[in-house]
Amino acid sequence: MKLGIQLTIETVDMDSNQLKKYRSKIIEITEEYLIIDYPISVDTNKTAFLARGTHFKASFVENEVVYKFRSKIIKNAKLKVPALAVKYPEKEQIKKVQRREFVRIDTAVDVTVHSVNESFEPIVTVTSDISGGGISIIIPHEDYFQKGDRAQVMLVLPMLSGRYYYIKAEVEVVINRSISNGVVASSLKFISIEKDAQQNILQFCFEKQREARQKELI
């Protein structure tokens, strides 16, 4: 971990027993602590105040790999900006998230696709699913892409806060497949994506997953 890394923080509300998610950033590192800025609620986009002793799970992206760890709030940090000191996790406590562990969400968001070497015409379409490791998109027919084709994609992710994230990435075609009633999807894996963009995708997937769970409870 290093300065500037964006964190996604998860806690459990003790009153409602609901999962709460926040975003934060590492602004200083000491031998004992990670110093993070005050977390921002993913739901409300407002600053959240986490009490000392609060246990949490955190994830971050570094070198296009997602990592996760557990820690807790130790104290307020005395800096020029409001900050929190959290326990620095031991090296063995920081776990690499395998691609198969990425949450995959069935959802349709707008996406544009441009060939890297002009092997196919640009296409504007929608996703059929999305995860931190890649996306599947609807294509006109099964031969539109070839396995191994590379492309630049741009996604538009609408967040619950009303904010939109514009995600750019380079992808590689993994497989084309029929999904239903003649509709064909192409699975694309991310081969080059900025860590902040991947973190935003993970946040989007978490929001969609929680939204689906809440609907099940109604």
Secondary structure, 3 states (H helix, E strand, C coil): CCCCCEEEEEEECCCCCCEEEEEEEEEEECCCEEEEECCEECCCCCECCCCCCCEEEEEEEECCEEEEEEEEEEEEECCCCCEEEEECCCHHHCEECCHHHCCCECCCCEEEEEECCCCCCCEEEEEEEEECCEEEEEECCCCCCCCCCEEEEEEEEECCCCCEEEEEEEEEEEEEEEEECCEEEEEEEEEEECHHHHHHHHHHHHHHHHHHHHHHHC
